[in-house]
Amino acid sequence: MLTDLDELTSQETEESNTTNSHTQRYLEKQEEKFYQNIQTRKLIGNWLLFAACQASSASLAFLLFHLAIDIFIISLVCAVVALIPTLGEWAEFSVQKSDESWNLTLMHKPIVTLFKTAVGITVAVVSVWEVKNLIIQTNDQILAVYEEIKKYELMQKQTQYPDAIAIIVAVVIVGIAVLFRRS
């Protein structure tokens, strides 16, 4: 009877160990999925921040233009806002010493960082280029209005005394008519 009890206990222990190993593997898989979800959310958040900064940079250029801010300041602010997401990635570096030499790692994901930097610079340059074109158009319109004002002022000077000229012409005509009647 005792041997049966020992066999039963050993079977339960084996089943318990098997169940524990299955449970352990299940928990490890769940933990791995959990960390993958966290990494995916971080990646999505990172790209959303990147897109928001690019949109903000482009719209900020036009906002600053409408506030009549200098083009240099517009360029600087747009570049900084467009490059905010990549500045942190450029700063990621580590130095490790191995048995043979020192290893310097600059960026965690260099291709993604370079892509984001290129896009950020492109957005800033295009935004500032559009603002520059708006400034040129505004300047051309101001010059056109100035030319219209100059033409109007010139016409005003020429016809400053239109009534006096009409009176002088009338007096000359009457004078000539009177002269011809006497003769």
Phi, psi and omega per residue, in radians:
M1 nan -0.650 3.118
L2 -1.184 -0.618 3.097
T3 -1.160 -0.662 3.074
D4 -1.092 -0.695 3.137
L5 -1.179 -0.689 3.096
D6 -1.147 -0.719 3.094
E7 -1.091 -0.768 3.138
L8 -1.093 -0.742 -3.131
T9 -1.148 -0.725 3.137
S10 -1.190 -0.633 3.078
Q11 -1.114 -0.763 3.128
E12 -1.122 -0.670 3.125
T13 -1.137 -0.743 3.107
E14 -1.116 -0.764 3.106
E15 -1.120 -0.674 3.128
S16 -1.151 -0.733 3.107
N17 -1.129 -0.712 3.115
T18 -1.128 -0.763 3.122
T19 -1.126 -0.730 3.119
N20 -1.110 -0.693 3.129
S21 -1.195 -0.662 3.065
H22 -1.126 -0.756 3.120
T23 -1.108 -0.728 3.133
Q24 -1.095 -0.779 3.106
R25 -1.120 -0.711 3.110
Y26 -1.077 -0.784 3.134
L27 -1.135 -0.656 3.099
E28 -1.139 -0.731 3.101
K29 -1.121 -0.711 3.121
Q30 -1.127 -0.719 3.113
E31 -1.121 -0.707 3.105
E32 -1.107 -0.764 3.084
K33 -1.075 -0.709 3.138
F34 -1.058 -0.812 3.128
Y35 -1.197 -0.593 3.063
Q36 -1.137 -0.701 3.088
N37 -1.097 -0.713 3.114
I38 -1.096 -0.789 3.131
Q39 -1.116 -0.690 3.112
T40 -1.118 -0.752 3.122
R41 -1.134 -0.686 3.075
K42 -1.087 -0.747 3.140
L43 -1.121 -0.767 3.105
I44 -1.102 -0.767 3.104
G45 -1.074 -0.691 3.124
N46 -1.105 -0.791 3.139
W47 -1.214 -0.612 3.078
L48 -1.140 -0.713 3.074
L49 -1.083 -0.735 3.115
F50 -1.044 -0.844 -3.132
A51 -1.129 -0.699 3.125
A52 -1.126 -0.696 3.126
C53 -1.163 -0.651 3.123
Q54 -1.165 -0.772 3.117
A55 -1.129 -0.701 3.121
S56 -1.123 -0.700 3.137
S57 -1.097 -0.767 -3.123
A58 -1.162 -0.771 -3.117
S59 -1.297 -0.527 3.121
L60 -1.134 -0.600 3.116
A61 -1.042 -0.792 -3.114
F62 -1.266 -0.609 3.091
L63 -1.109 -0.810 3.132
L64 -1.148 -0.576 3.076
F65 -1.111 -0.775 -3.138
H66 -1.193 -0.384 3.073
L67 -1.549 0.094 3.093
A68 1.058 0.771 3.076
I69 -1.512 2.611 -3.124
D70 -1.062 2.534 -3.080
I71 -1.096 -0.576 3.106
F72 -1.114 -0.768 3.137
I73 -1.169 -0.686 3.084
I74 -1.049 -0.787 3.140
S75 -1.072 -0.802 -3.107
L76 -1.116 -0.838 -3.116
V77 -1.123 -0.747 3.137
C78 -1.114 -0.710 3.127
A79 -1.137 -0.747 -3.135
V80 -1.129 -0.802 -3.124
V81 -1.138 -0.696 -3.136
A82 -1.192 -0.507 -3.076
L83 -1.710 0.024 -3.133
I84 -0.941 -0.834 -3.107
P85 -1.121 -0.497 -3.075
T86 -1.582 -0.310 -3.128
L87 -1.066 -0.698 3.109
G88 -1.158 -0.634 3.141
E89 -1.258 -0.559 3.071
W90 -1.208 -0.481 -3.106
A91 -1.415 -0.169 3.132
E92 -1.283 1.896 3.060
F93 -2.603 2.715 3.114
S94 -2.549 2.606 3.116
V95 -2.096 2.189 -3.134
Q96 -2.237 2.489 3.113
K97 -1.845 2.173 3.043
S98 -1.826 -3.117 3.140
D99 -1.119 -0.561 -3.054
E100 -1.631 -0.698 -3.056
S101 -2.811 -3.083 3.074
W102 -1.653 2.492 3.088
N103 -2.047 2.269 3.110
L104 -1.980 2.101 3.100
T105 -1.940 2.107 -3.060
L106 -1.530 -0.939 -3.066
M107 -2.214 2.590 3.130
H108 -1.253 -0.786 3.103
K109 -2.253 1.520 -3.005
P110 -1.124 -0.656 -3.103
I111 -1.181 -0.744 3.117
V112 -1.138 -0.713 3.134
T113 -1.124 -0.762 3.110
L114 -1.140 -0.683 3.094
F115 -1.088 -0.826 3.138
K116 -1.102 -0.680 3.113
T117 -1.122 -0.779 3.135
A118 -1.094 -0.758 3.127
V119 -1.137 -0.738 3.120
G120 -1.065 -0.777 3.121
I121 -1.149 -0.705 3.132
T122 -1.098 -0.787 3.134
V123 -1.079 -0.771 -3.141
A124 -1.113 -0.770 -3.115
V125 -1.153 -0.770 -3.140
V126 -1.125 -0.728 3.124
S127 -1.089 -0.808 -3.136
V128 -1.177 -0.616 3.094
W129 -1.095 -0.755 3.108
E130 -1.118 -0.711 3.099
V131 -1.122 -0.709 3.101
K132 -1.063 -0.733 3.089
N133 -1.110 -0.677 3.079
L134 -1.119 -0.669 3.115
I135 -1.136 -0.730 3.114
I136 -1.115 -0.758 3.102
Q137 -1.084 -0.747 3.126
T138 -1.100 -0.748 3.115
N139 -1.084 -0.755 3.107
D140 -1.087 -0.706 3.120
Q141 -1.177 -0.664 3.099
I142 -1.123 -0.748 3.107
L143 -1.115 -0.676 3.106
A144 -1.117 -0.748 3.104
V145 -1.131 -0.688 3.115
Y146 -1.084 -0.737 3.099
E147 -1.101 -0.718 3.100
E148 -1.081 -0.727 3.128
I149 -1.119 -0.745 3.127
K150 -1.086 -0.737 3.105
K151 -1.083 -0.763 -3.134
Y152 -1.105 -0.762 3.127
E153 -1.127 -0.665 3.106
L154 -1.124 -0.724 3.088
M155 -1.135 -0.648 3.122
Q156 -1.133 -0.693 3.130
K157 -1.171 -0.689 -3.137
Q158 -1.187 -0.623 -3.117
T159 -1.981 0.718 -3.106
Q160 -1.213 -0.633 3.140
Y161 -2.129 1.147 -3.092
P162 -1.172 -0.572 3.119
D163 -1.206 -0.666 -3.134
A164 -1.161 -0.707 3.122
I165 -1.132 -0.745 3.118
A166 -1.099 -0.678 3.135
I167 -1.179 -0.740 3.137
I168 -1.109 -0.760 3.121
V169 -1.090 -0.735 3.132
A170 -1.121 -0.727 3.140
V171 -1.137 -0.731 3.128
V172 -1.096 -0.760 -3.140
I173 -1.127 -0.769 3.119
V174 -1.130 -0.700 3.120
G175 -1.093 -0.750 3.124
I176 -1.151 -0.724 -3.140
A177 -1.118 -0.710 3.138
V178 -1.161 -0.713 3.127
L179 -1.078 -0.752 -3.138
F180 -1.240 -0.456 3.122
R181 -1.306 -0.614 -3.135
R182 -1.250 -0.520 -3.094
S183 -1.561 nan nan
